């Protein structure tokens, strides 16, 4: 279903839309706005999926017993050793 609406743009946005239509990037200004909205929808969906994955990971890690934690010094020892090697230490 298509809904007709009225939108207002700044001069800058209007010029950009007009230019992209003239270049043939979009068939019309409406098509350009629709493409921008579709991208926003995809971005929001991706953000939602990423946030949910991070939330799941945080919940999972919160279930880890303290005894299973990795000591920070041990956890970063290999990285520090590698950095030291590249610095010639």
N, C-alpha and C positions, 0 to 999 in steps of 0.2 A: 504494500500500500504506500502511496506517495502522499505526503502532506505538504501543502503549499504554505509557506511562512515568509515573513519579511525579516531580513537581517540587516543590521547596520555595521559598516566596517570603517576603520580609519582609512585615510587616504593611502597610507602605506600598504595596508592589507588589500585594498581595492586594486591598487596598481599591480601588486604582486599577482593577484588572481587574474586580472586582465592580461598580464604578460604571459602567464602560464597557459591560458586559453589560446592566446595568439600564437604561442610556440607549438601548440598542438599537444601539449602535455596532458591537458584535460579537455574534454569535449565542451564543457561549459563551466561557469563559475560554480554552479550547483554541484557538478561532479567533483570539483576540487574540494569543496567544503565537505561533501560526503566522504571523500577519500581521507580527509583529515580526521573526520569523526571516527571512521573505521579504524584508523591508526590509534586514536585515543582509546577506543574500546579494547583493541588488542593489547595496548600498553597496560591498561587497567587489569585485564585478565591475567597477563604475565606477572604483574606486580602481586596480584592476589595469590597466584600459585606459589610464587617465591616466598611471600610472607607466611603462607600456610606451611610450606616445607621447612622454613626456619623455625616456626612455632613447634612443629612436630619434632624437629631435632633437639630443640631446647627441652621440651617435655621428656624426650627420651634420655637426654643427658642428666636431667634432674633425678632420674630413677637410678643413676649409677651410684653404687655404694662408695663412701669416702675411701674405703680401703683399695678400691680399684682406680682411684685417681692417679695420674702420672705426676710425679714431682716435677715442678717447673725446671729446675736445674738439669734434671735428666732429660726432660722433654726437649730442651733447647741445646743440649750439649753437642749433638751432631751438627746442628746448624752453626753454632759458634765455632766448632772445630773447622768446618768447611770455610767459613768466613776468614778465620785465622790463616788457613792455607793460602787463600787467594791474596791475602795481604802480605804473605811471606813471613808470618810469625811462626 
